[in-house]
Amino acid sequence: MRRQEFHASEALGKRLFSELEVIQVAGIGTEGQPVLKSLNGVVDEGWICFHGSPAGEKTSLVGRPVVASVEETVTRLPSYFMDPQKACPATTLYRSAQAHGVLQAIEEPVRKARVLQRLMEKLQPEGGYVPLDHDSPLYRAQVKGLLIAGLPLDGLTTKAKLAQNRTPDQREMLLGKLWGRGGVGDARAIELIREANPQTPVPAFLAAPEGTTLHAWLPPEDASAAAEVLSKEYWNDVFTREELVRAHLGSTAWVGVKDDAGVLIGTARALADGGKYAWVYDVCVRTDWRGRGLGKVLMRLLLDHPAVRRCSVVRLGTRDAQSLYEGFGFVPLTSLPPRPYATTEMLLRRASSNQVGPSPGLPTDLSPLHRPR
């Protein structure tokens, strides 16, 4: 039986089944043998659905009780986070969901095609194919011949092991340890732990002015809000909102500040190689929240981000915020002694970056870009 403190919402379980790529399905086949399959699946009308050959092990589970499960590792906690000697405290934080029920074949051609279309949207979101239609000559035979099976999500249980069994002080300490380690996914783990345990004290590195919360990692859905904050700033005059969204999703480090309602009101990001250079971009606070020190807390957190703090040189450009950055030790390049060799700063400006697939050729427009702040 699952420990009560680790139970999570049904909505999270449905989201895990919708977003995670691989679903495990297990049951007893028609000949009494255990069957376990790893499948690509999607959620359609409250069912977990997948496709397969009309004959084979998967088919032997149709009409029989099965369990479907997904699991996502959030982060691993080494023993020394909690105890300097004992191995026992080592553990893994994760989120998982299970659904129990009878696996059923889906026969309606319209729904079969819709399931296959959703599967393509999940695995190939960039498109590049003719959308699936049950009556299309391209797909009619495949839709008819494939097995599409589904399991209603009525018997859904969800588990999120995110340090709920720790004391608030232990969780605060754990957040600091994860930030200090700075491994892949640790910034996200910090925010998932905070979300699951809202009573956890705010660690010093996430301290923010009253009425706001500072975030070491932001979910992809916040990229549109960041683009909204930034779209009217002078240094983004040559970029579309779509390009701003992609820029944030592709950043090495991205931090933000939100108001009490959870609305993003400030953002900062960086591209970094983890050793030599980091470039800071798009440091911005919404106009109605300026003058409260939010720019400073964003920069403090961004510069301390593991991807940035390990870089020897951090660069940025600005037109009018020199005083903010000078407070963190930034100096104009013109104030530094010249290097013992000459260099030429060069730029390639692409006419468009929205096409799917390889670039058709180099653009001819190489006019200068405003350097982002």
VMD Tcl script that draws the C-alpha trace (Angstrom):
set ca {
  {0.00 0.00 0.00}
  {1.27 3.45 -0.88}
  {2.24 5.75 1.97}
  {-0.45 8.37 2.45}
  {1.91 11.35 2.43}
  {3.06 10.48 -1.08}
  {-0.43 10.40 -2.66}
  {-0.87 13.02 -5.40}
  {-3.73 14.42 -7.44}
  {-5.55 12.64 -10.23}
  {-4.77 15.63 -12.45}
  {-1.03 14.99 -12.03}
  {-1.51 11.33 -12.94}
  {-3.33 12.24 -16.15}
  {-0.62 14.75 -16.96}
  {2.13 12.16 -16.49}
  {0.35 9.71 -18.79}
  {-0.12 12.53 -21.34}
  {3.45 13.85 -21.27}
  {5.79 10.93 -20.57}
  {6.79 9.04 -23.67}
  {6.92 5.42 -22.45}
  {4.05 3.61 -20.71}
  {4.45 0.18 -19.12}
  {1.47 -2.19 -19.51}
  {1.34 -5.53 -17.69}
  {-1.19 -8.34 -17.40}
  {-1.78 -12.06 -17.91}
  {-2.09 -13.17 -21.52}
  {-4.58 -15.62 -23.01}
  {-2.25 -18.57 -22.39}
  {-1.74 -17.68 -18.75}
  {1.72 -16.17 -19.22}
  {2.67 -12.80 -17.70}
  {3.09 -10.04 -20.28}
  {4.92 -6.74 -19.75}
  {5.21 -4.27 -22.61}
  {6.82 -0.84 -22.98}
  {4.61 1.26 -25.24}
  {4.18 4.75 -26.66}
  {0.80 5.98 -25.51}
  {-1.48 9.00 -25.38}
  {-4.54 10.05 -23.39}
  {-7.78 10.34 -25.37}
  {-11.17 11.08 -23.82}
  {-10.02 9.89 -20.42}
  {-8.43 6.68 -21.74}
  {-4.79 5.62 -22.06}
  {-4.45 4.47 -25.66}
  {-1.73 2.82 -27.71}
  {-1.35 1.07 -31.04}
  {0.11 -2.23 -32.16}
  {-0.09 -5.18 -34.49}
  {-3.45 -7.00 -34.60}
  {-1.60 -10.15 -33.52}
  {0.98 -10.62 -30.79}
  {1.53 -10.29 -27.07}
  {-0.25 -6.95 -26.79}
  {-3.33 -8.41 -28.45}
  {-3.37 -11.23 -25.89}
  {-4.10 -8.63 -23.18}
  {-7.25 -7.24 -24.83}
  {-10.32 -8.03 -22.75}
  {-8.20 -8.81 -19.67}
  {-7.34 -6.88 -16.49}
  {-4.10 -4.95 -16.84}
  {-2.12 -2.28 -15.04}
  {-0.54 0.64 -16.88}
  {2.17 2.73 -15.23}
  {4.46 5.69 -15.88}
  {7.29 6.98 -13.74}
  {9.48 10.08 -13.84}
  {12.69 10.40 -11.84}
  {12.91 13.92 -10.39}
  {16.35 13.66 -8.77}
  {18.56 11.36 -6.70}
  {19.52 12.34 -3.17}
  {22.89 11.03 -1.98}
  {23.18 9.75 1.58}
  {25.61 12.50 2.64}
  {22.94 15.16 2.14}
  {21.39 13.89 5.38}
  {24.13 11.92 7.14}
  {27.94 12.13 6.77}
  {28.45 8.39 7.40}
  {25.35 6.22 6.91}
  {24.31 4.97 3.49}
  {20.67 4.53 4.52}
  {19.40 8.07 3.70}
  {20.20 7.71 -0.02}
  {16.96 7.84 -1.98}
  {15.27 8.91 -5.20}
  {12.54 11.50 -5.63}
  {10.04 10.67 -8.34}
  {6.48 11.03 -9.62}
  {4.45 8.07 -10.88}
  {0.95 7.00 -11.82}
  {-0.86 3.67 -12.24}
  {-4.16 2.81 -13.86}
  {-5.97 -0.51 -13.33}
  {-8.77 -1.85 -15.51}
  {-9.75 -4.02 -18.45}
  {-7.92 -3.33 -21.70}
  {-10.38 -2.77 -24.55}
  {-10.01 -2.67 -28.31}
  {-11.14 0.58 -29.95}
  {-12.98 -0.12 -33.18}
  {-14.40 3.23 -34.36}
  {-12.27 4.43 -37.33}
  {-12.66 8.11 -36.38}
  {-11.35 7.53 -32.87}
  {-8.58 5.20 -34.05}
  {-7.31 7.89 -36.42}
  {-7.58 10.51 -33.66}
  {-5.47 8.40 -31.30}
  {-2.81 7.94 -34.00}
  {-2.86 11.68 -34.72}
  {-2.36 12.48 -31.03}
  {0.49 10.01 -30.89}
  {2.16 11.78 -33.82}
  {1.63 15.17 -32.16}
  {3.29 13.83 -29.02}
  {6.28 12.17 -30.70}
  {6.69 14.53 -33.68}
  {5.35 17.91 -32.53}
  {7.15 19.76 -35.32}
  {4.77 18.25 -37.91}
  {6.15 17.40 -41.34}
  {3.39 14.95 -42.35}
  {-0.18 14.96 -43.65}
  {-2.54 14.87 -40.63}
  {-4.17 11.53 -40.05}
  {-7.75 11.06 -41.20}
  {-9.60 7.74 -41.10}
  {-10.99 8.30 -44.60}
  {-7.76 9.51 -46.23}
  {-6.31 7.25 -48.97}
  {-2.95 7.74 -47.27}
  {-4.09 6.16 -44.01}
  {-7.34 4.25 -44.55}
  {-5.71 0.81 -44.71}
  {-3.38 1.45 -41.75}
  {-6.18 2.79 -39.55}
  {-8.29 -0.23 -40.37}
  {-5.48 -2.77 -39.90}
  {-3.83 -1.51 -36.71}
  {-4.87 -2.52 -33.23}
  {-5.82 0.51 -31.14}
  {-6.40 -0.44 -27.53}
  {-7.28 1.63 -24.51}
  {-7.72 1.58 -20.77}
  {-10.12 3.96 -18.98}
  {-8.44 6.11 -16.37}
  {-11.15 5.43 -13.80}
  {-8.84 3.33 -11.61}
  {-6.03 5.90 -11.43}
  {-3.63 6.31 -8.52}
  {-0.81 8.86 -8.43}
  {2.29 9.05 -6.25}
  {4.74 11.92 -5.85}
  {7.70 11.29 -3.56}
  {9.02 14.81 -3.09}
  {10.38 14.89 0.47}
  {6.90 15.14 2.06}
  {8.13 12.87 4.87}
  {10.88 15.33 5.85}
  {10.47 18.13 8.39}
  {10.19 21.69 7.06}
  {13.72 22.47 8.26}
  {15.07 19.32 6.61}
  {13.43 20.32 3.35}
  {14.91 23.81 3.54}
  {18.32 22.25 4.06}
  {17.68 19.84 1.18}
  {16.85 22.71 -1.19}
  {20.15 24.34 -0.33}
  {22.04 21.09 -0.89}
  {20.44 20.62 -4.33}
  {21.25 24.22 -5.30}
  {24.82 23.76 -4.17}
  {25.21 20.50 -6.11}
  {23.60 21.98 -9.21}
  {23.25 18.75 -11.15}
  {21.11 18.27 -14.25}
  {17.49 18.69 -13.16}
  {18.29 19.93 -9.64}
  {16.83 23.40 -10.20}
  {13.60 21.80 -11.42}
  {13.62 19.41 -8.46}
  {13.86 22.40 -6.11}
  {10.69 23.90 -7.55}
  {8.78 20.60 -7.55}
  {9.67 20.06 -3.88}
  {8.49 23.59 -3.03}
  {5.24 23.08 -4.94}
  {4.53 19.79 -3.14}
  {5.43 21.27 0.27}
  {4.26 24.91 0.39}
  {4.96 25.11 4.15}
  {8.71 24.69 3.55}
  {10.70 27.76 4.71}
  {12.17 29.82 1.87}
  {15.92 29.15 1.68}
  {18.25 32.14 1.67}
  {19.15 31.82 -2.02}
  {15.45 32.22 -2.95}
  {14.71 35.16 -0.65}
  {12.56 37.78 -2.40}
  {10.70 40.99 -1.51}
  {7.35 40.68 0.24}
  {4.48 39.72 -2.04}
  {6.74 37.87 -4.48}
  {8.39 34.45 -4.86}
  {11.69 33.76 -6.56}
  {12.04 30.65 -8.75}
  {15.24 28.82 -9.70}
  {13.47 27.03 -12.57}
  {10.39 27.85 -14.61}
  {8.08 25.41 -16.44}
  {7.78 25.63 -20.24}
  {4.30 27.15 -20.02}
  {5.84 30.28 -18.45}
  {7.77 31.06 -21.64}
  {4.76 32.86 -23.13}
  {4.47 35.03 -20.01}
  {8.18 35.85 -20.27}
  {7.73 36.83 -23.92}
  {4.84 39.10 -22.89}
  {7.02 40.86 -20.29}
  {9.86 41.30 -22.80}
  {8.12 41.95 -26.11}
  {8.06 45.74 -25.80}
  {11.64 46.19 -24.56}
  {13.99 48.07 -26.89}
  {16.51 45.25 -27.30}
  {13.86 42.86 -28.63}
  {12.73 45.12 -31.46}
  {13.88 42.63 -34.12}
  {12.53 39.46 -32.49}
  {9.04 37.97 -32.64}
  {7.22 36.62 -29.59}
  {7.64 33.12 -30.98}
  {11.40 33.64 -31.09}
  {11.37 34.95 -27.52}
  {9.48 31.84 -26.37}
  {11.96 29.54 -28.09}
  {14.89 31.50 -26.66}
  {13.67 30.95 -23.10}
  {12.93 27.27 -23.66}
  {16.45 26.83 -25.06}
  {18.29 28.72 -22.31}
  {20.86 27.04 -20.09}
  {19.59 28.91 -17.04}
  {16.22 30.66 -16.66}
  {14.96 32.16 -13.41}
  {11.95 34.27 -12.57}
  {9.93 36.08 -9.95}
  {6.14 35.79 -9.52}
  {3.51 37.71 -7.59}
  {1.27 36.15 -4.94}
  {-1.17 35.05 -7.64}
  {1.57 33.06 -9.40}
  {1.87 35.47 -12.34}
  {5.36 35.92 -13.80}
  {6.45 39.53 -13.25}
  {10.21 39.26 -13.80}
  {12.57 37.05 -15.77}
  {16.27 36.56 -16.51}
  {18.12 33.94 -18.51}
  {21.61 32.94 -19.60}
  {23.44 30.77 -22.11}
  {26.51 29.14 -20.61}
  {29.10 26.49 -21.42}
  {29.81 25.64 -17.78}
  {33.47 26.57 -17.98}
  {34.56 29.59 -20.02}
  {31.67 31.85 -20.86}
  {28.14 32.73 -19.86}
  {26.03 35.36 -21.62}
  {23.21 37.03 -19.69}
  {20.09 38.00 -21.64}
  {16.60 39.38 -21.16}
  {16.80 40.62 -17.57}
  {13.46 42.37 -17.17}
  {10.81 43.22 -14.58}
  {7.27 44.15 -15.55}
  {6.88 47.94 -15.55}
  {4.34 48.09 -12.70}
  {6.70 46.12 -10.41}
  {9.87 48.10 -11.00}
  {11.64 50.00 -8.22}
  {11.24 47.20 -5.63}
  {14.61 45.49 -6.01}
  {13.36 42.60 -8.14}
  {16.04 43.11 -10.79}
  {18.71 42.69 -8.14}
  {17.27 39.45 -6.75}
  {16.90 38.05 -10.26}
  {20.52 38.84 -11.12}
  {21.76 37.47 -7.80}
  {19.99 34.17 -8.43}
  {20.98 33.95 -12.10}
  {24.66 34.58 -11.36}
  {24.53 31.92 -8.64}
  {22.82 29.40 -10.94}
  {25.11 26.34 -11.25}
  {25.35 26.71 -15.03}
  {26.53 30.32 -14.66}
  {28.53 30.29 -11.42}
  {31.01 27.80 -12.91}
  {31.90 30.10 -15.81}
  {35.02 32.25 -15.61}
  {33.63 35.09 -17.70}
  {30.06 36.41 -17.68}
  {29.07 38.94 -20.35}
  {26.03 41.06 -21.11}
  {25.06 44.21 -22.98}
  {22.89 47.10 -21.83}
  {21.93 50.61 -22.87}
  {20.83 52.08 -19.55}
  {21.15 49.59 -16.64}
  {24.87 49.93 -16.00}
  {24.37 50.79 -12.32}
  {22.46 47.56 -11.70}
  {25.16 45.38 -13.21}
  {28.07 47.32 -11.73}
  {26.69 46.36 -8.32}
  {27.49 42.74 -9.20}
  {31.04 43.51 -10.40}
  {30.41 44.02 -14.12}
  {32.64 46.60 -15.80}
  {32.60 48.07 -19.33}
  {34.81 46.20 -21.75}
  {36.45 49.50 -22.65}
  {37.80 49.79 -19.09}
  {39.78 46.56 -19.39}
  {43.36 46.45 -20.69}
  {43.57 45.31 -24.32}
  {44.36 41.69 -24.98}
  {47.73 40.96 -26.66}
  {46.08 40.18 -29.99}
  {43.46 41.80 -32.20}
  {40.00 40.30 -32.64}
  {37.01 41.22 -34.77}
  {33.51 40.75 -33.42}
  {31.39 39.18 -36.15}
  {27.70 38.45 -36.60}
  {25.52 36.19 -38.72}
  {21.94 37.39 -38.91}
  {19.47 34.89 -40.32}
  {16.54 36.18 -42.32}
  {14.20 33.68 -40.67}
  {14.57 30.92 -38.10}
  {11.04 29.53 -38.32}
  {11.48 26.87 -40.98}
  {11.42 23.16 -40.10}
  {14.43 21.19 -41.27}
  {17.80 22.33 -42.62}
  {18.33 25.92 -43.69}
  {17.85 26.42 -47.45}
  {20.87 28.70 -47.57}
  {22.66 31.63 -45.97}
  {20.77 34.96 -45.81}
  {22.15 38.08 -47.40}
  {20.90 40.52 -44.71}
  {23.74 40.89 -42.22}
  {22.73 44.24 -40.74}
  {23.65 44.62 -37.05}
  {21.37 43.47 -34.27}
  {20.79 45.39 -31.10}
  {22.63 43.48 -28.41}
  {20.13 42.04 -25.90}
  {20.49 43.07 -22.31}
}
mol new
graphics top color blue
foreach p $ca { graphics top sphere $p radius 0.5 }
foreach p [lrange $ca 0 end-1] q [lrange $ca 1 end] { graphics top cylinder $p $q radius 0.2 }
display resetview
